Amino acid sequence: MGVVKKTWDVEGMSCASCATSVQNILSGNKGVNSASVNLSANTVLVEYDDTQTGFPELNERLSSAGYYLLNNEHKSGHTSGEREKRKLDVLRKKLVAAAILTTPVFIYGMFFMHAPYANMIMLALSFPVIAILGSDFFIIAWKKARRMEASMDTLVAVGTGSAFLFSLFNTLFPEYLLARGHEPHVYYEAAAVIITLILAGRFLEQKAKSKTSESIKKLMGLQPAIARIIVNGKVEEIPVDQVTPGQSLMVRPGEKIPVDGTLTEGTAWIDESMITGESMPVEKKKGDKVIGSTMNGAGSFVFRAEKVGSETMLARIIALVEEAQGSKATIQKMADKFAGIFVPTVIIISIATFFVWYLAGPGPSLTYAFVTSVSVLIIACPCALGLATPTALMVGIGRGADLGILIREAQSLEVAGKVDTIVLDKTGTLTIGKPEVTGYLNDKKGNRPDIEGMLLEAESRSEHPLGQAIVTFLTAEGVKPGKIESFKSLTGQGIEFQKGGVRYLAGSSRLMEDNKIIVPARISQQALEFEKEGKTPVFAACGDKAEVLFAVSDRLRENAANSVSEMKKMGLQVHMLTGDNSETAKVISAMAGIDKYVANAMPAQKLEYIKELQSAGKIVAMAGDGINDSPALTQADLGIAMGSGTDIAMESSDITIIKGDIDKIMTALRLSRETVKTIRQNLFWAFIYNISGIPVAAGILYPLTGYLLNPMIAGAAMAFSSVSVITNSLRLKRKRI
């Protein structure tokens, strides 16, 4: 066959470093062009030449490292969602059990270490924490070791494993060290607390990941379940997944369009905001394309089904979101980067310490060698490291919530500090997101009836967004509703009503032309000006003459231009994407001060634009609020959702601006940079204390003091490092952002 693409589920992945390993293993296989891991869905997309390799060879190569491919067709939605839910439930149970068991161990270890049977009680309580609840850390560390790699899991496994085994030896055989002049200390509380802290971090991470599968499920839920097909002139209801291309389907007022196709009978105004992001309904007539899952306004119509199932626009958006999740580079956590260097160094120092004491130390040299080498591993135990990221993240998230910003996870913060390009969606981000009257002209002369009052009454009976904008405007102007005698909605054009035998019309220029309405030069000229400004003109006519003109548009947010200016001052390149027409895009981008923009952008085009920027080496943030933005939000290095938008956009993003205030985008980026800075400081101090304690553990003080490892020094260093990490994190609460 040649080059093919296959998506398989992967078992055994539990963290970002696992995903990196799977990707590297598969990418290095003969015949594989690329492998892209989607950690959120636990899948991998592999592009390979099936004449050179296939599932058996790839699975065999992967299984040697402890990961497994599942040879079934991956299906998004409920299956992956249930799997994520089960994982979250398991982690929640592990965390609760670990916390219950660890609490008394910590109390005994810190305050009652000399109580009767204290060591045996701590052993009994900490054993299940280490051996059962924390087993994943040791499994992952073993997988890494087989590939000559190290991560935070390796550090946790080495540190807690050494602490537990050394404590176990001293609990069962205390006389061994006592007979040789050493105090048989135990470190059960340190091992149990570290496992519990890291489990808490994993739980929060999995909780964030599960949100991603929720966005896929919600996208799938947008598709209507039932379609009305026309068979021999009769309308029948069938499940939407049974629709085939070529069938004629009827859509009633207020219903969702079941599949993609072409309108064959009638006219309609379709709300396509879920696809284009634009709040203005789109007029459709015979021969126009209609998109599945978009909403029909007033009036029924018939269309011919053309794209069904996985070929519909919504299905392609779902596929784009999944593909973006998988292609988004997994950023290795900062702690893993440190651990990759730190762990091998500690192990080398431990081994060197053993041989130095065994070969050159005083007698009994084997005992000294054993105690010092194990002490090096214990003092390197990542107690403060376990606190470094969670505490800063917790404070950063809390500060963000106070500021109206929701931050999903540490990885988002790390990326935010590196962003150099920001792409803004127009509707709902730069603009208010709903039509408003932004221009008005009254050319009424003489003692003609009060057209505004009657228009207010008539438009209040219409569900059209343009009509509602006019109602809002006239009400704010203090206009009182007038009485009308009849009302008629003219699908796709406007409204008609009567009073005292006089006919009144309100709607588009096409409605005026079709009814041979005279449009005075003043109104006609102003309508052209409105169109140049990207606004939609709405005419109101009394009898055979147009007398009132409204301009309806989606208004630019008051602070948008200032926010864009601030972004530029921070050194960011600013771009705008919109599904709106070129004229409107040009006007809005000029008003906002944005030089680079793309108009008429569908979801796939937005996604491709983000990819193009990334391929040019840019670190891209994308801010949007609609379903149509979700693939681009997912693909971007940092997705920022405006809280005034859809749940799907928020769940596809990394950061959410709760009230949709564009000013908060810059605040979010500054807060992210400060939080990342704090995490790095915490990691620095945590490692500094560990590193400074290692020489003491190795016996550097022995020639001067006669002590190998002073528990007071070790305990003080560990406690002080934890306190300094927490204190440094709390500084974020008071920092000016």
ChimeraX attribute file (.defattr): number of C-alpha atoms within 10 A of each C-alpha:
attribute: neighborCount
match mode: 1-to-1
recipient: residues
	/A:1	6
	/A:2	8
	/A:3	13
	/A:4	14
	/A:5	14
	/A:6	14
	/A:7	22
	/A:8	20
	/A:9	20
	/A:10	22
	/A:11	14
	/A:12	18
	/A:13	19
	/A:14	16
	/A:15	18
	/A:16	16
	/A:17	23
	/A:18	21
	/A:19	25
	/A:20	18
	/A:21	20
	/A:22	24
	/A:23	21
	/A:24	16
	/A:25	17
	/A:26	24
	/A:27	19
	/A:28	13
	/A:29	18
	/A:30	13
	/A:31	17
	/A:32	21
	/A:33	16
	/A:34	16
	/A:35	24
	/A:36	26
	/A:37	31
	/A:38	24
	/A:39	21
	/A:40	20
	/A:41	24
	/A:42	19
	/A:43	23
	/A:44	24
	/A:45	19
	/A:46	21
	/A:47	18
	/A:48	23
	/A:49	17
	/A:50	15
	/A:51	11
	/A:52	13
	/A:53	14
	/A:54	15
	/A:55	14
	/A:56	11
	/A:57	14
	/A:58	19
	/A:59	17
	/A:60	14
	/A:61	18
	/A:62	21
	/A:63	15
	/A:64	13
	/A:65	19
	/A:66	19
	/A:67	19
	/A:68	20
	/A:69	20
	/A:70	14
	/A:71	13
	/A:72	9
	/A:73	10
	/A:74	16
	/A:75	11
	/A:76	16
	/A:77	19
	/A:78	14
	/A:79	14
	/A:80	22
	/A:81	21
	/A:82	13
	/A:83	15
	/A:84	23
	/A:85	17
	/A:86	12
	/A:87	17
	/A:88	21
	/A:89	15
	/A:90	12
	/A:91	20
	/A:92	19
	/A:93	14
	/A:94	20
	/A:95	24
	/A:96	14
	/A:97	15
	/A:98	26
	/A:99	20
	/A:100	14
	/A:101	21
	/A:102	26
	/A:103	17
	/A:104	16
	/A:105	28
	/A:106	21
	/A:107	13
	/A:108	19
	/A:109	20
	/A:110	12
	/A:111	9
	/A:112	13
	/A:113	17
	/A:114	10
	/A:115	10
	/A:116	9
	/A:117	11
	/A:118	15
	/A:119	24
	/A:120	13
	/A:121	13
	/A:122	27
	/A:123	20
	/A:124	13
	/A:125	20
	/A:126	28
	/A:127	18
	/A:128	17
	/A:129	24
	/A:130	24
	/A:131	13
	/A:132	12
	/A:133	21
	/A:134	24
	/A:135	15
	/A:136	17
	/A:137	24
	/A:138	20
	/A:139	16
	/A:140	25
	/A:141	22
	/A:142	19
	/A:143	20
	/A:144	20
	/A:145	14
	/A:146	13
	/A:147	13
	/A:148	9
	/A:149	18
	/A:150	25
	/A:151	27
	/A:152	26
	/A:153	24
	/A:154	25
	/A:155	29
	/A:156	27
	/A:157	26
	/A:158	23
	/A:159	26
	/A:160	31
	/A:161	19
	/A:162	21
	/A:163	25
	/A:164	24
	/A:165	15
	/A:166	21
	/A:167	22
	/A:168	21
	/A:169	15
	/A:170	20
	/A:171	19
	/A:172	11
	/A:173	12
	/A:174	16
	/A:175	14
	/A:176	15
	/A:177	17
	/A:178	12
	/A:179	9
	/A:180	12
	/A:181	9
	/A:182	17
	/A:183	16
	/A:184	17
	/A:185	17
	/A:186	21
	/A:187	23
	/A:188	28
	/A:189	24
	/A:190	24
	/A:191	29
	/A:192	29
	/A:193	23
	/A:194	24
	/A:195	26
	/A:196	26
	/A:197	19
	/A:198	22
	/A:199	24
	/A:200	21
	/A:201	16
	/A:202	18
	/A:203	21
	/A:204	17
	/A:205	17
	/A:206	21
	/A:207	20
	/A:208	18
	/A:209	19
	/A:210	21
	/A:211	21
	/A:212	24
	/A:213	26
	/A:214	20
	/A:215	24
	/A:216	24
	/A:217	19
	/A:218	15
	/A:219	20
	/A:220	17
	/A:221	12
	/A:222	15
	/A:223	18
	/A:224	18
	/A:225	12
	/A:226	17
	/A:227	22
	/A:228	21
	/A:229	23
	/A:230	16
	/A:231	11
	/A:232	6
	/A:233	7
	/A:234	8
	/A:235	14
	/A:236	13
	/A:237	12
	/A:238	13
	/A:239	12
	/A:240	18
	/A:241	15
	/A:242	10
	/A:243	22
	/A:244	15
	/A:245	14
	/A:246	13
	/A:247	14
	/A:248	21
	/A:249	25
	/A:250	21
	/A:251	21
	/A:252	15
	/A:253	14
	/A:254	14
	/A:255	16
	/A:256	23
	/A:257	25
	/A:258	29
	/A:259	30
	/A:260	24
	/A:261	26
	/A:262	21
	/A:263	23
	/A:264	17
	/A:265	15
	/A:266	15
	/A:267	21
	/A:268	26
	/A:269	21
	/A:270	22
	/A:271	25
	/A:272	21
	/A:273	19
	/A:274	20
	/A:275	22
	/A:276	21
	/A:277	27
	/A:278	24
	/A:279	20
	/A:280	23
	/A:281	19
	/A:282	16
	/A:283	15
	/A:284	18
	/A:285	17
	/A:286	15
	/A:287	13
	/A:288	13
	/A:289	16
	/A:290	26
	/A:291	21
	/A:292	24
	/A:293	23
	/A:294	24
	/A:295	22
	/A:296	23
	/A:297	23
	/A:298	21
	/A:299	17
	/A:300	17
	/A:301	20
	/A:302	21
	/A:303	27
	/A:304	23
	/A:305	22
	/A:306	19
	/A:307	19
	/A:308	20
	/A:309	17
	/A:310	13
	/A:311	12
	/A:312	18
	/A:313	22
	/A:314	26
	/A:315	17
	/A:316	16
	/A:317	25
	/A:318	22
	/A:319	16
	/A:320	20
	/A:321	27
	/A:322	22
	/A:323	18
	/A:324	22
	/A:325	24
	/A:326	24
	/A:327	17
	/A:328	17
	/A:329	14
	/A:330	20
	/A:331	15
	/A:332	17
	/A:333	18
	/A:334	19
	/A:335	20
	/A:336	19
	/A:337	14
	/A:338	17
	/A:339	24
	/A:340	17
	/A:341	13
	/A:342	20
	/A:343	24
	/A:344	17
	/A:345	12
	/A:346	23
	/A:347	18
	/A:348	13
	/A:349	17
	/A:350	23
	/A:351	18
	/A:352	15
	/A:353	25
	/A:354	24
	/A:355	16
	/A:356	16
	/A:357	23
	/A:358	18
	/A:359	12
	/A:360	10
	/A:361	15
	/A:362	12
	/A:363	12
	/A:364	11
	/A:365	17
	/A:366	15
	/A:367	18
	/A:368	24
	/A:369	27
	/A:370	18
	/A:371	23
	/A:372	24
	/A:373	26
	/A:374	23
	/A:375	27
	/A:376	29
	/A:377	26
	/A:378	26
	/A:379	29
	/A:380	29
	/A:381	26
	/A:382	26
	/A:383	25
	/A:384	26
	/A:385	29
	/A:386	25
	/A:387	25
	/A:388	28
	/A:389	25
	/A:390	21
	/A:391	20
	/A:392	29
	/A:393	24
	/A:394	17
	/A:395	18
	/A:396	28
	/A:397	21
	/A:398	17
	/A:399	21
	/A:400	23
	/A:401	15
	/A:402	11
	/A:403	16
	/A:404	19
	/A:405	27
	/A:406	23
	/A:407	27
	/A:408	21
	/A:409	19
	/A:410	24
	/A:411	19
	/A:412	20
	/A:413	27
	/A:414	21
	/A:415	20
	/A:416	25
	/A:417	18
	/A:418	17
	/A:419	19
	/A:420	18
	/A:421	21
	/A:422	25
	/A:423	27
	/A:424	23
	/A:425	23
	/A:426	29
	/A:427	27
	/A:428	28
	/A:429	25
	/A:430	28
	/A:431	21
	/A:432	19
	/A:433	22
	/A:434	17
	/A:435	23
	/A:436	23
	/A:437	24
	/A:438	17
	/A:439	16
	/A:440	16
	/A:441	15
	/A:442	15
	/A:443	11
	/A:444	16
	/A:445	8
	/A:446	5
	/A:447	6
	/A:448	8
	/A:449	15
	/A:450	14
	/A:451	18
	/A:452	19
	/A:453	19
	/A:454	22
	/A:455	28
	/A:456	23
	/A:457	18
	/A:458	28
	/A:459	25
	/A:460	17
	/A:461	16
	/A:462	18
	/A:463	12
	/A:464	21
	/A:465	18
	/A:466	27
	/A:467	26
	/A:468	19
	/A:469	22
	/A:470	24
	/A:471	26
	/A:472	16
	/A:473	18
	/A:474	18
	/A:475	14
	/A:476	9
	/A:477	9
	/A:478	9
	/A:479	16
	/A:480	14
	/A:481	19
	/A:482	16
	/A:483	14
	/A:484	16
	/A:485	12
	/A:486	11
	/A:487	17
	/A:488	14
	/A:489	19
	/A:490	17
	/A:491	17
	/A:492	24
	/A:493	20
	/A:494	24
	/A:495	24
	/A:496	20
	/A:497	22
	/A:498	19
	/A:499	15
	/A:500	8
	/A:501	9
	/A:502	12
	/A:503	14
	/A:504	23
	/A:505	27
	/A:506	26
	/A:507	22
	/A:508	17
	/A:509	19
	/A:510	13
	/A:511	19
	/A:512	23
	/A:513	11
	/A:514	9
	/A:515	10
	/A:516	11
	/A:517	17
	/A:518	15
	/A:519	20
	/A:520	12
	/A:521	9
	/A:522	12
	/A:523	20
	/A:524	17
	/A:525	11
	/A:526	18
	/A:527	24
	/A:528	14
	/A:529	14
	/A:530	20
	/A:531	16
	/A:532	14
	/A:533	17
	/A:534	22
	/A:535	25
	/A:536	25
	/A:537	25
	/A:538	23
	/A:539	25
	/A:540	26
	/A:541	23
	/A:542	21
	/A:543	15
	/A:544	16
	/A:545	17
	/A:546	23
	/A:547	21
	/A:548	20
	/A:549	22
	/A:550	27
	/A:551	26
	/A:552	26
	/A:553	27
	/A:554	25
	/A:555	19
	/A:556	20
	/A:557	17
	/A:558	13
	/A:559	14
	/A:560	19
	/A:561	20
	/A:562	14
	/A:563	21
	/A:564	24
	/A:565	15
	/A:566	14
	/A:567	20
	/A:568	17
	/A:569	10
	/A:570	12
	/A:571	11
	/A:572	18
	/A:573	19
	/A:574	21
	/A:575	20
	/A:576	24
	/A:577	26
	/A:578	26
	/A:579	23
	/A:580	22
	/A:581	14
	/A:582	15
	/A:583	14
	/A:584	21
	/A:585	22
	/A:586	20
	/A:587	15
	/A:588	24
	/A:589	21
	/A:590	14
	/A:591	12
	/A:592	21
	/A:593	18
	/A:594	19
	/A:595	12
	/A:596	14
	/A:597	21
	/A:598	20
	/A:599	19
	/A:600	15
	/A:601	21
	/A:602	20
	/A:603	27
	/A:604	17
	/A:605	17
	/A:606	28
	/A:607	24
	/A:608	16
	/A:609	18
	/A:610	25
	/A:611	20
	/A:612	12
	/A:613	15
	/A:614	16
	/A:615	10
	/A:616	8
	/A:617	10
	/A:618	18
	/A:619	20
	/A:620	26
	/A:621	28
	/A:622	28
	/A:623	32
	/A:624	34
	/A:625	32
	/A:626	27
	/A:627	26
	/A:628	29
	/A:629	33
	/A:630	34
	/A:631	30
	/A:632	32
	/A:633	34
	/A:634	29
	/A:635	30
	/A:636	28
	/A:637	28
	/A:638	26
	/A:639	30
	/A:640	31
	/A:641	33
	/A:642	28
	/A:643	23
	/A:644	20
	/A:645	23
	/A:646	18
	/A:647	19
	/A:648	23
	/A:649	28
	/A:650	29
	/A:651	26
	/A:652	28
	/A:653	33
	/A:654	29
	/A:655	28
	/A:656	31
	/A:657	28
	/A:658	18
	/A:659	13
	/A:660	22
	/A:661	21
	/A:662	24
	/A:663	16
	/A:664	20
	/A:665	23
	/A:666	16
	/A:667	17
	/A:668	24
	/A:669	21
	/A:670	18
	/A:671	26
	/A:672	27
	/A:673	20
	/A:674	20
	/A:675	26
	/A:676	25
	/A:677	16
	/A:678	24
	/A:679	29
	/A:680	17
	/A:681	18
	/A:682	27
	/A:683	21
	/A:684	16
	/A:685	21
	/A:686	26
	/A:687	21
	/A:688	14
	/A:689	20
	/A:690	26
	/A:691	16
	/A:692	14
	/A:693	22
	/A:694	25
	/A:695	18
	/A:696	21
	/A:697	29
	/A:698	28
	/A:699	25
	/A:700	15
	/A:701	15
	/A:702	13
	/A:703	9
	/A:704	8
	/A:705	9
	/A:706	10
	/A:707	15
	/A:708	20
	/A:709	25
	/A:710	14
	/A:711	14
	/A:712	9
	/A:713	13
	/A:714	21
	/A:715	14
	/A:716	12
	/A:717	20
	/A:718	22
	/A:719	15
	/A:720	16
	/A:721	24
	/A:722	23
	/A:723	14
	/A:724	16
	/A:725	26
	/A:726	19
	/A:727	14
	/A:728	18
	/A:729	25
	/A:730	17
	/A:731	13
	/A:732	20
	/A:733	14
	/A:734	8
	/A:735	10
	/A:736	8
	/A:737	17
